[in-house]
Amino acid sequence: MTIYWLPGWEFKPLLVAHPEVCYRLLEQLSRRVRRAEGAD
């Protein structure tokens, strides 16, 4: 497993420069919320 760390001040510009990363994060987060709520 590889873990990457990104300081907060670099995270937002990364998402702005690479919207596909933002989209993937939103997909994963919504999937986890649905699973946590039991709406799988």
N, CA, C and O of each residue as an XYZ file, in Angstrom:
160
protein
N       0.844     -1.170      0.000
C       0.000      0.000      0.000
C       0.890      1.234      0.000
O       1.911      1.291      0.686
N       0.482      2.202     -0.775
C       1.181      3.480     -0.816
C       0.230      4.565     -0.338
O      -0.911      4.650     -0.791
N       0.704      5.382      0.569
C      -0.103      6.485      1.090
C       0.575      7.798      0.692
O       1.774      7.992      0.889
N      -0.232      8.679      0.131
C       0.271      9.992     -0.250
C      -0.292     11.035      0.699
O      -1.453     10.955      1.101
N       0.513     11.991      1.049
C       0.092     13.069      1.925
C       0.205     14.366      1.145
O       1.200     14.607      0.461
N      -0.814     15.192      1.252
C      -0.841     16.456      0.534
C      -1.289     17.545      1.498
O      -2.363     17.439      2.090
N      -0.487     18.586      1.664
C      -0.920     19.670      2.541
C      -2.165     20.353      1.974
O      -2.381     20.376      0.762
N      -2.969     20.903      2.867
C      -4.227     21.527      2.469
C      -4.095     22.598      1.412
O      -4.943     22.709      0.527
N      -3.039     23.387      1.495
C      -2.882     24.485      0.526
C      -2.567     23.981     -0.883
O      -2.656     24.752     -1.839
N      -2.199     22.700     -1.033
C      -1.954     22.133     -2.361
C      -3.135     21.310     -2.861
O      -3.221     21.008     -4.052
N      -4.051     20.945     -1.956
C      -5.158     20.073     -2.323
C      -6.162     20.748     -3.254
O      -6.518     20.191     -4.292
N      -6.617     21.940     -2.890
C      -7.613     22.641     -3.718
C      -7.081     22.948     -5.120
O      -7.789     22.703     -6.096
N      -5.852     23.479     -5.258
C      -5.340     23.703     -6.614
C      -5.243     22.407     -7.434
O      -5.429     22.425     -8.651
N      -4.952     21.291     -6.765
C      -4.915     20.006     -7.462
C      -6.293     19.675     -8.020
O      -6.417     19.251     -9.169
N      -7.333     19.870     -7.202
C      -8.687     19.578     -7.658
C      -9.126     20.511     -8.783
O      -9.825     20.092     -9.706
N      -8.721     21.760     -8.705
C      -9.063     22.723     -9.766
C      -8.345     22.357    -11.070
O      -8.929     22.437    -12.151
N      -7.099     21.965    -10.958
C      -6.311     21.620    -12.148
C      -6.713     20.270    -12.742
O      -6.525     20.031    -13.935
N      -7.271     19.383    -11.899
C      -7.621     18.032    -12.351
C      -9.029     17.673    -11.873
O      -9.181     16.935    -10.900
N     -10.054     18.189    -12.547
C     -11.428     17.947    -12.108
C     -11.799     16.469    -12.066
O     -12.706     16.088    -11.326
N     -11.120     15.632    -12.842
C     -11.421     14.202    -12.810
C     -11.096     13.599    -11.441
O     -11.747     12.649    -11.007
N     -10.089     14.153    -10.767
C      -9.747     13.697     -9.415
C     -10.877     14.074     -8.461
O     -11.282     13.274     -7.618
N     -11.373     15.278     -8.599
C     -12.484     15.752     -7.761
C     -13.709     14.862     -7.973
O     -14.373     14.478     -7.011
N     -14.004     14.540     -9.214
C     -15.153     13.695     -9.533
C     -14.996     12.315     -8.904
O     -15.951     11.786     -8.334
N     -13.815     11.730     -8.998
C     -13.566     10.404     -8.408
C     -13.704     10.433     -6.888
O     -14.250      9.508     -6.287
N     -13.210     11.493     -6.280
C     -13.353     11.633     -4.822
C     -14.822     11.712     -4.417
O     -15.243     11.070     -3.454
N     -15.599     12.502     -5.158
C     -17.025     12.621     -4.860
C     -17.743     11.287     -5.029
O     -18.622     10.947     -4.236
N     -17.372     10.534     -6.059
C     -17.960      9.209     -6.249
C     -17.685      8.305     -5.050
O     -18.592      7.658     -4.528
N     -16.441      8.268     -4.625
C     -16.062      7.415     -3.502
C     -16.735      7.854     -2.209
O     -17.224      7.023     -1.444
N     -16.759      9.155     -1.967
C     -17.389      9.658     -0.748
C     -18.880      9.346     -0.716
O     -19.400      8.921      0.315
N     -19.568      9.550     -1.827
C     -21.005      9.267     -1.856
C     -21.255      7.773     -1.690
O     -22.226      7.379     -1.044
N     -20.395      6.941     -2.262
C     -20.521      5.486     -2.095
C     -20.365      5.099     -0.627
O     -21.113      4.266     -0.114
N     -19.395      5.705      0.042
C     -19.163      5.395      1.457
C     -20.306      5.886      2.342
O     -20.679      5.215      3.305
N     -20.860      7.050      2.020
C     -21.990      7.566      2.800
C     -23.197      6.643      2.640
O     -23.850      6.298      3.625
N     -23.495      6.239      1.399
C     -24.614      5.328      1.173
C     -24.411      4.019      1.917
O     -25.347      3.494      2.521
N     -23.194      3.489      1.877
C     -22.904      2.238      2.567
C     -23.043      2.415      4.085
O     -23.559      1.526      4.763
N     -22.592      3.542      4.618
C     -22.689      3.794      6.059
C     -24.136      3.955      6.508
O     -24.483      3.604      7.635
N     -24.979      4.486      5.623
C     -26.395      4.651      5.938
C     -27.199      3.385      5.718
O     -28.380      3.326      6.060
N     -26.560      2.367      5.144
C     -27.240      1.105      4.890
C     -28.114      1.112      3.667
O     -28.992      0.261      3.528
N     -27.892      2.062      2.769
C     -28.693      2.164      1.537
C     -27.943      1.560      0.365
O     -28.026      2.064     -0.755
N     -27.229      0.508      0.611
C     -26.405     -0.135     -0.417
C     -27.182     -0.813     -1.436
O     -26.615     -1.395     -2.360
